[in-house]
């Protein structure tokens, strides 16, 4: 079935007909640890080639943020430093 046809089918489906059996319920414990993440409206999605070693380093050092955000932060710090 083509994507557009499937989308139309799902849009017409009532909430009562949705099968949630394979989705665990979100309890208070989930929301206690959940963090709201909003994308920066000033960012732009691009494609970039990086050495495997560099990408591995960022992936290993990203903790609270994604490695994409860590790369952006490092580049932003560099740009600000160079602009002084």
Secondary structure, DSSP 8 states (H G I E B T S, - for coil): --HHHHHHHHHHS-GGG---TTS----HHHHHH-------TT---------HHHHHHHHHH-SSS-HHHHHHHHHHHHHHHHT-
